[in-house]
Amino acid sequence: MNTGANLNDILNESSELWKNSESKEDFTIVLHSCRTGRYTLDSDGNVKEPIASEISKSKEMKGVTIIGPDERDGFSANGKEIGPQTTKFTDNNGEYLPNTPRDQHGKQTKKFGYWNSFKNGERTNKQPGNTKPAGKEKEKENFFKKLFN
């Protein structure tokens, strides 16, 4: 799933709330897929938009906030989500370096990345990876804290 149309199809099949809503504006969708909120560079050095940004700018996701991690989403041994963390033996795009032994894949540094929020193709928020990703209400709360503090 890497387009707004694909996500819309999945949500129409699996969510009554999504399917029956007249407007999708102000919905928040959190992708727990590794690096879906990460800006990368192509082989020519051009910046590539994150998948979460591309999904958010589709006509099917107009007005919907899409949140994705910029690193691999880590989990504890018992399956509890830890959040996005940088991974050892990777390049600037988060890809494993050549000749990295398979048993070293997934070794995290304990340095947290971020949850990036996108709406209509624009990044609207960047939350620390050691926090639970939050949508519009959290963004409003942060705005008022900044405004009155």
PEQUICOR-V140666 format. One record per residue. SS is DSSP state (a for helix, b for strand, c for the rest). PSI is psi in whole degrees, -180 to 180 (* if undefined). OMEGA is omega in whole degrees, -180 to 180 (999 if undefined). Layout:
SS	PSI	OMEGA
SS	PSI	OMEGA
This chain:
c	111	-180
c	17	175
c	159	176
a	-36	179
a	-43	178
a	-47	-179
a	-42	179
a	-44	179
a	-45	-180
a	-46	-179
a	-36	177
a	-31	179
a	-30	-170
a	-8	-176
c	114	176
a	-38	179
a	-48	179
a	-50	-175
a	-38	-174
a	0	180
c	133	178
c	-40	-180
c	141	177
c	-4	-179
c	140	178
c	4	169
c	152	173
b	129	179
b	127	178
b	121	176
b	124	178
c	30	179
c	131	-175
c	133	172
c	21	179
c	-12	177
c	18	-174
c	132	170
c	136	179
b	173	177
b	138	175
c	-179	-175
c	-18	177
c	1	179
c	11	178
c	141	180
b	131	176
b	134	179
c	147	175
c	154	177
a	-41	-180
a	-37	178
a	-45	180
a	-43	178
a	-43	-175
a	-24	-178
c	-1	179
c	155	-180
a	-30	-180
a	-23	-177
a	20	180
c	125	179
c	-1	-180
c	135	174
b	126	178
b	125	-179
b	133	178
b	151	179
b	147	178
c	-5	178
c	-177	175
b	134	-179
b	117	-175
b	151	178
b	146	177
c	173	180
c	-28	180
c	10	174
c	4	179
c	132	-180
b	132	179
b	-35	-178
b	174	-178
b	130	178
b	148	176
b	150	-176
b	142	178
c	155	173
c	39	178
b	160	177
c	-172	-178
c	-20	177
c	-2	-179
c	9	178
c	146	179
b	140	178
c	149	179
c	145	177
c	15	174
c	122	-180
c	142	-178
a	-36	-178
a	-7	177
a	-9	178
c	138	178
c	-1	178
c	116	-176
b	155	-175
b	-9	-174
b	8	173
b	121	-176
b	146	171
c	-142	-176
b	158	168
b	114	179
b	133	179
b	139	-180
b	143	176
b	126	-179
c	37	176
c	-2	-179
b	141	175
b	129	-177
b	-16	-177
b	157	177
b	111	-177
b	145	178
b	143	-178
c	-19	180
c	14	175
c	161	176
c	129	-179
c	137	-177
c	150	-178
c	-140	-169
a	-44	-177
a	-41	179
a	-39	179
a	-40	177
a	-45	-179
a	-46	179
a	-39	179
a	-47	-179
a	-34	176
a	-44	179
a	-39	-177
a	-40	-174
a	4	178
c	*	999
